[in-house]
Amino acid sequence: MNTHRIAVSLLAALAGITAAGGATKAPPPAPNLAWQEECGSCHLAYPPRFLPAASWQRVMAGLGDHFGTDASIEPAVAKEITTWLAANARKPKAGKPEPVPPPLRITETRWFIGEHDEISAARFKSPAVGGAANCAACHRTADQGNYSERNIKLPPK
């Protein structure tokens, strides 16, 4: 056995590094109270690691029509949240170009589609789930930023 390889693997596991880009295991950033209050007042305050910085910048620039709702906030607060989201956003993978334009919906990212490929569209649309964006319907600790598969409980069909 190569002890160096084992040590590196152990350190990577302890640091929460994943081959899939860290979307499910990266430690959450220090919370931003404005983000929790403003975004969390209408829906789950989605972790910044679910979208690249360019996507968060697009989302925040379009709060006047945020998926059909006027979610406008004070410019200074919007700037604070945008800066925090961009700083903690998903980092691009080396050698993989980011989509143009950057996605606005987490549910349309390659990562999300790959992680949820076993869930049918009908299941997402069921009353118990209420849509693919309702993470907390299945991820019981989503409100804590924990999307571990150990904490998934699919609602009845």
Secondary structure, 3 states (H helix, E strand, C coil): CCHHHHHHHHHHHHHCCCCCCCCCCCCCCCCCHHHHHHHHCCCCCCCHHHCEHHHHHHHHHCHHHECCECCCCCHHHHHHHHHHHHHCCECCCCCCCCCCCCCCCHHHCHHHHHHCCCCCHHHHHCCCCCCCCCHHHCECCHHHCCCCHHHECCCCC
